[in-house]
Amino acid sequence: MAIRKLRNIDGSGGVMLPKDDLRRDGMVDADGEIKDATITVDRVDDGEYRIKAVDPDDL
């Protein structure tokens, strides 16, 4: 399990995701750049969140 630090990003909380994990999920292009994506964030319990890449047409 990777431990990440919660950071203040323009007044909201942000967490960096490991690039290797994003690459495995097809979210990094051939040049090593992170692709734009639509992400949902659900609070599932106290201190627990689930993030998921979704097709914006399915929203």
Order of alpha helices (4+ residues) and beta strands (2+ residues): beta-beta-alpha-beta-beta
